[in-house]
């Protein structure tokens, strides 16, 4: 029996109390996936060397997430044992010793999980990642975005069906509050810029993993919300696992589209996204869950009436699973 389909949105870079850290929504995603097929943001399930992704989830980057609910695209989810051929882009700014860790990671993913890297491309110039935080929202830019587009185009010509990107981040990207699970992800906003750049241009699944100068494993006991990052010397495994089974992007009239979605579930104070506004326009049911973010875009400010409201994701799941 085919599972009903829902979407869960937890935007990156807005400090969501649940899902705003290191794959800390993963255990909840797996609980929902017992009963539903999920359309879900990568950051909600990415956890460094760990991932909560499975074939009951469609791993959909934010730009494509919005376009899906706008009615611009459809999705064809992967069937069990189907996988994508992944092209990988490495920023030329990554130091050689750090690059070697990532190349070993790709080899390990192939040997252990049969995740295929169809080809690797290196940017001719450093990408030049720039990080900014303003009004408790992380964002950023790239000095040389065309470098990524050129690499992606070459990879697609070589057969890539999804694109993984690894850019170099210096020590300025570290944030003590985030490490203690009390702040926003300082690099989440610019990571979204990187993946949006490729998905917008090529309509192909894409995700980004940062490369840092420090690859040491922490010996400290820290907040569980960031614990997966503490045991990771590279963040490439989670995005490779997600991209390997990411859905095929197709036209609205093929595969599944927003008309097949039972609910869009969103934090109650983060209702300003294009996906939410499209759901209001297209009569897709909206569920809000109390999940504090740094935003304050509520139902009252937008004059939106959610179909259901819950205090927790657990309460939400218990209620909606009984309807099917």
Buried (B, 14 or more C-beta within 10 A) or exposed (E): EEEBBBBBBBBBBBBBBBBBBBBBBBEBBBBBBEBBBBBBBBBBBBBBBBBBBBBBBBBBBBBBBBBBBBBBBBBBBBEEEEBBBBBBBBBBBBEEEBBEBBBEBBEBBEEEEEBBBBBBBEBEEBBBBEBEBEEEBBBBBBEBBEBBBBBBBBBBEEEBBBBBBBBBBEEEBEBEEBBEBBBBBBBBBBBBBBBBBBBBBBBBBBBBBBBBEEEEEBEEEEBEBBBBBBEBBBBBBBBBBBBBBBBBBBEBEEBBBBEBBBBBBBBBBBBBBBBBBBBBEBEBBBBBBBBBBBBEBBBEEEEBEBEBBBEEBEBBBEEBBEEE
